Amino acid sequence: MKERLISVDVMRGITIAGMLMVNNPGSWSYIYSPLRHASWNGLTPTDLVFPFFMFIMGMSAYFSLKKYDFAISWPTFWKIIRRTVILFAIGIGIAWFGRSLRGLAGGKAFWDAILNFDTIRILGVIPRLAICYGVGTLIAILSGRRVVWVTAIILVVYAIILITGSGFEFSENNVIAIVDRAVLGVNHMYSDTINGETLKFDPEGLLSTIPSIAHVLIGFMAGKMVLTSKDNDSRVIKLMVMGTCLTFAGFLLSYGIPINKKIWSPTFVLTTCGLASLLLGLLIWIIDIHGWKKWTPFFRDFGVNPLFLYVLGTIFSILLGVIKVGERSLHGYIYKDCLVPLCDDNVTLASLLFALLFVGFNWIFAYILYRNKIYIKI
């Protein structure tokens, strides 16, 4: 693939913009249904953005490591380990930063607020990306052509763990919760509430990270498919076939293994990877074959610096929640005092408008970086 596929940058940008939007509503109490995660079993559009990014991250890993000829060498190993450690450290740093500022805003003493390592959440979106990138790319390089079988084994073994360990129940007896409590400790886990029941259950926990590695592996295989195809027409056909097979497999198997993002079920992996493959094939057909590109710059700008912009957006979100304007946070002031009246007291519409404005604000930085040809790799 001599030319750069704009569609890959656009898809990456769509997922980052989507992640920023669904993570930053005006109010968590007022959200349109498609912008909510499924409470337990099921799939919503919001459930797609994170796995789509992991899929495209696997593709990008293939493009990047091809320069090293996928050799098992110190330069390759060092590149993977270095990026993994940096990503994980950034994830922990953001968790600490957010908890510290919220503690200070809540009236805690300075040292009590910043020395919060005994209660900081260890895993989350960025730490999961770090682990999946590091483990996934190492597996892909070491397994070579057997990567398909390794991916299948990961999903089958995880399915067995879920079936035998009450993995489809939202309860303390769920094997995922048991492992996370034992390894991470309840003080370092996310608290989730479903149907009025609150439980220490981390949707980015340790055990459920294992199947998410398959996203990177499937993306890695898709990257190879794209890079080794002779032209865009061939790429579209292969991606569409792959996407159709994975999506149908995921939905058919969901009768026995429910699609569930919070436990990252094997059917969730298959279905979301299948849909990601179909979307990429569609984007290549629209953008790279037919040249319909006028709508793409907004997402392209996000797509060339994706992780940096996600981190930046997360920091902005934290600051909006702790900066005070009178008795409210800046977030609350913009939403309740500015947007709700603007939307004639339609609180749900105002919540959506806040999220869209937040994405637009972050795009300003994406545009500046792209226009000045600044590419920040994390």
C-alpha positions in Angstrom: 0.0 0.0 0.0 2.0 2.9 -1.3 -0.7 5.6 -0.8 -2.0 6.5 2.7 -5.6 5.5 3.1 -7.6 8.5 4.3 -10.3 6.2 5.4 -8.2 4.7 8.2 -7.5 8.2 9.6 -11.2 9.0 9.3 -12.4 5.9 11.0 -9.8 6.5 13.8 -11.1 10.0 14.1 -14.8 8.9 14.2 -14.0 6.6 17.1 -12.1 9.3 19.1 -14.8 11.9 18.5 -17.4 9.3 19.5 -15.6 8.4 22.7 -15.3 12.1 23.7 -19.0 12.7 22.9 -20.4 9.7 24.8 -18.1 10.3 27.8 -19.1 14.0 28.2 -22.9 14.6 28.2 -24.3 17.6 29.9 -25.9 15.4 32.5 -25.6 11.6 33.0 -29.3 11.6 34.0 -30.5 12.9 30.6 -29.1 11.0 27.7 -30.7 9.8 24.5 -30.9 6.0 24.4 -28.4 5.5 21.5 -25.8 7.4 23.5 -26.1 5.1 26.5 -24.1 1.9 27.1 -26.2 -1.2 27.3 -27.0 -1.7 31.0 -25.9 -5.3 30.8 -26.6 -7.7 27.8 -27.1 -6.0 24.5 -25.5 -3.6 22.1 -25.9 0.1 21.5 -24.1 2.5 19.1 -22.2 3.8 22.1 -20.8 0.3 22.8 -19.1 0.4 19.5 -16.7 3.3 19.8 -14.1 1.8 22.2 -13.8 -1.6 20.5 -13.7 0.1 17.1 -10.7 2.1 18.2 -9.0 -1.1 19.6 -9.6 -2.7 16.2 -8.1 0.2 14.3 -5.2 0.2 16.8 -4.4 -3.4 15.8 -4.3 -2.3 12.2 -2.0 0.6 13.0 0.3 -1.8 14.9 0.6 -3.9 11.8 1.4 -0.9 9.6 4.0 0.3 12.2 5.7 -3.0 12.8 6.1 -3.8 9.1 9.0 -1.3 9.1 10.7 -3.8 11.4 9.8 -6.7 9.2 7.9 -8.2 12.2 11.3 -9.5 13.4 11.7 -10.8 16.9 14.4 -8.3 17.7 15.4 -5.9 20.4 14.3 -2.8 18.4 10.9 -4.3 17.9 10.6 -5.5 21.5 11.7 -2.1 22.8 9.2 -0.2 20.7 6.3 -2.3 22.0 7.4 -2.3 25.6 8.2 1.5 25.6 4.8 2.4 24.2 3.0 0.1 26.5 4.6 1.5 29.6 4.1 5.1 28.5 0.4 4.5 27.7 -0.2 2.7 31.0 1.6 5.5 33.0 -0.5 8.1 31.2 -3.7 6.2 32.2 -2.6 6.0 35.9 -1.5 9.7 35.8 -4.9 10.8 34.5 -6.7 8.8 37.2 -4.5 10.3 39.9 -4.9 13.8 38.4 -8.7 13.6 38.3 -9.0 12.2 41.8 -6.6 14.7 43.2 -8.4 17.7 41.7 -11.8 16.4 42.8 -10.5 15.9 46.3 -9.2 19.5 46.4 -12.4 20.8 45.0 -14.3 18.8 47.6 -12.5 20.5 50.5 -9.8 17.9 51.3 -6.5 19.0 52.6 -3.7 19.2 50.0 -1.7 16.2 51.0 -4.8 14.1 51.7 -6.1 15.0 48.2 -3.0 14.2 46.3 -1.8 11.1 48.2 -4.7 9.0 47.0 -2.8 6.0 45.7 -4.6 3.7 48.1 -7.9 4.4 46.3 -7.0 5.2 42.8 -8.6 3.2 40.0 -5.8 1.1 38.4 -7.5 0.0 35.2 -9.5 2.1 32.7 -9.7 2.9 29.0 -6.1 4.0 28.5 -4.5 1.2 30.7 -6.6 -1.3 28.8 -5.4 0.1 25.5 -1.8 -0.2 26.8 -2.2 -3.8 27.9 -4.0 -4.9 24.7 -1.5 -3.1 22.5 1.5 -4.6 24.3 0.3 -8.1 24.7 -1.6 -8.2 21.4 1.3 -7.1 19.2 3.8 -9.4 21.0 1.4 -12.4 20.4 0.9 -11.4 16.8 4.7 -11.2 16.1 5.5 -14.4 18.1 2.7 -16.5 16.7 3.1 -15.5 13.0 0.7 -17.3 10.8 -0.9 -19.0 13.8 -2.4 -15.7 15.0 -5.8 -16.8 13.9 -5.7 -19.9 16.0 -4.3 -18.0 19.0 -7.2 -15.5 18.7 -9.7 -18.4 18.6 -8.2 -20.1 21.6 -8.3 -16.8 23.6 -12.0 -16.4 22.9 -12.9 -20.1 23.5 -11.0 -20.3 26.8 -12.6 -17.0 28.0 -16.1 -18.3 27.0 -15.4 -21.4 29.1 -14.4 -19.2 32.0 -17.6 -17.2 31.8 -19.8 -20.3 31.5 -18.3 -22.1 34.4 -17.8 -19.0 36.6 -21.2 -17.3 36.5 -19.7 -14.8 34.2 -23.1 -13.7 32.7 -24.5 -12.6 36.1 -24.1 -9.1 37.6 -23.2 -10.3 41.0 -20.3 -10.7 43.5 -20.2 -14.4 42.4 -19.2 -13.4 38.9 -15.7 -14.8 38.2 -14.7 -11.4 36.7 -15.6 -9.6 39.9 -13.9 -12.3 42.0 -10.6 -12.1 40.1 -10.6 -8.3 40.0 -11.3 -8.1 43.8 -8.5 -10.6 44.5 -5.9 -9.0 42.3 -6.8 -5.3 42.2 -8.6 -4.8 45.5 -12.0 -3.2 45.9 -10.5 0.3 46.5 -9.0 0.2 43.0 -12.1 -0.8 41.1 -15.0 0.9 39.4 -18.4 0.8 41.0 -21.3 0.0 38.7 -25.0 0.1 39.2 -27.5 -2.0 37.3 -31.3 -2.1 38.2 -30.6 -0.4 41.5 -27.9 -2.8 42.5 -24.4 -1.3 43.1 -21.4 -3.6 42.9 -17.6 -3.2 42.6 -17.5 -4.4 39.0 -14.9 -2.9 36.6 -15.9 -2.9 32.9 -12.2 -2.5 32.1 -11.1 -5.0 34.7 -8.2 -7.5 34.6 -9.9 -10.7 33.5 -12.1 -9.1 30.9 -9.0 -7.5 29.4 -8.0 -11.0 28.1 -10.7 -11.1 25.3 -10.1 -7.5 24.4 -6.6 -8.5 23.3 -8.4 -10.4 20.5 -9.6 -7.0 19.2 -6.0 -6.0 18.6 -5.2 -9.4 17.0 -8.2 -9.2 14.7 -7.3 -5.7 13.8 -3.7 -6.8 13.2 -5.0 -9.4 10.7 -7.2 -6.8 9.0 -4.1 -4.6 8.7 -2.3 -7.3 6.9 -5.3 -7.9 4.7 -5.4 -4.2 3.8 -1.6 -3.8 3.3 -1.2 -6.9 1.1 -4.2 -6.3 -1.2 -3.3 -5.1 -4.7 -5.9 -2.3 -4.8 -8.8 -0.7 -3.0 -11.4 -2.8 -4.7 -9.8 -5.9 -3.4 -9.5 -4.4 0.1 -13.2 -3.6 0.2 -14.2 -7.1 -0.8 -11.9 -8.8 1.8 -13.0 -6.4 4.6 -16.7 -6.9 3.7 -16.4 -10.7 3.6 -14.5 -10.7 6.9 -16.9 -8.3 8.5 -20.0 -10.2 7.4 -18.6 -13.5 8.7 -17.6 -12.1 12.1 -20.8 -10.2 12.6 -23.0 -13.2 11.8 -20.9 -15.4 14.0 -21.2 -13.0 16.9 -25.0 -12.7 16.6 -25.6 -16.4 16.1 -23.5 -17.4 19.0 -25.2 -14.7 21.2 -28.1 -17.1 21.8 -25.8 -19.0 24.1 -23.2 -16.4 24.9 -24.8 -13.0 25.2 -23.3 -9.9 23.7 -22.1 -7.9 26.7 -19.6 -5.1 26.7 -19.1 -5.0 30.5 -17.8 -8.5 30.6 -16.3 -8.2 27.0 -17.9 -11.4 26.0 -16.5 -13.4 23.0 -19.6 -12.5 21.0 -19.1 -8.9 21.8 -15.6 -9.2 20.3 -16.8 -11.0 17.1 -19.7 -8.7 16.5 -17.8 -5.4 17.1 -14.8 -6.5 15.1 -17.2 -7.6 12.3 -19.0 -4.2 12.3 -15.6 -2.4 12.5 -14.4 -4.3 9.4 -17.6 -3.5 7.5 -17.4 0.2 8.4 -13.8 0.4 7.3 -14.7 -1.3 4.0 -17.5 1.2 3.5 -15.2 4.1 4.2 -12.6 2.9 1.7 -15.4 2.6 -0.9 -16.7 6.1 -0.2 -13.5 8.0 0.4 -10.6 6.2 -1.3 -12.4 4.7 -4.3 -15.1 7.3 -5.1 -13.2 10.3 -3.7 -16.1 11.7 -1.6 -13.9 13.5 0.8 -15.5 16.9 1.5 -17.0 15.7 4.8 -13.9 14.0 6.1 -11.5 16.8 7.4 -13.3 17.1 10.8 -12.7 13.4 11.6 -9.4 13.2 9.8 -8.0 15.9 12.1 -9.0 13.8 15.1 -7.6 10.7 13.4 -4.0 11.8 12.9 -3.4 12.5 16.7 -6.0 10.2 18.3 -4.5 9.2 21.6 -3.1 12.6 22.4 -6.5 14.2 21.7 -8.3 11.6 23.8 -6.0 12.3 26.7 -6.3 16.1 26.2 -10.1 15.8 26.1 -10.1 13.7 29.3 -8.1 16.5 31.0 -10.5 19.1 29.8 -13.4 17.1 31.1 -11.7 16.9 34.6 -11.1 20.6 34.6 -14.7 21.4 33.6 -15.8 19.4 36.6 -13.7 21.1 39.2 -13.4 24.7 38.1 -16.1 26.7 40.0 -18.5 29.3 38.6 -20.3 30.5 41.7 -21.9 27.5 43.3 -21.6 25.3 40.3 -18.8 23.6 38.4 -18.0 25.1 35.0 -19.5 22.0 33.5 -22.8 22.5 35.4 -22.8 26.3 34.7 -22.5 25.7 30.9 -25.1 23.0 30.9 -27.7 24.2 33.4 -27.4 28.0 33.1 -26.6 28.3 29.4 -27.7 25.4 27.4 -30.9 24.3 29.2 -32.5 27.7 28.8 -31.2 27.9 25.2 -33.0 24.5 24.5 -36.3 25.7 26.1 -35.7 23.5 29.2 -35.3 20.4 27.1 -32.7 18.9 29.4 -31.9 15.9 27.2 -31.3 18.0 24.1 -29.2 20.4 26.2 -27.2 17.4 27.4 -26.5 16.3 23.8 -25.6 19.9 22.8 -23.1 20.0 25.6 -21.4 16.8 24.4 -21.3 18.1 20.8 -19.9 21.4 21.9 -17.2 19.6 23.9 -16.2 17.6 20.8 -16.1 20.8 18.8 -13.9 22.5 21.3 -11.5 19.6 21.2 -11.5 19.7 17.4 -10.0 23.2 17.5 -6.8 21.6 18.9 -7.0 18.7 16.4 -7.2 21.2 13.6 -4.3 23.3 14.8 -2.1 20.3 15.2 -3.0 18.9 11.7 -2.7 22.3 10.0 0.8 22.7 11.5 1.7 19.1 10.6 2.3 18.3 14.3 1.9 14.6 14.9 2.2 13.5 18.6 2.6 9.8 18.9 1.9 8.2 22.2 
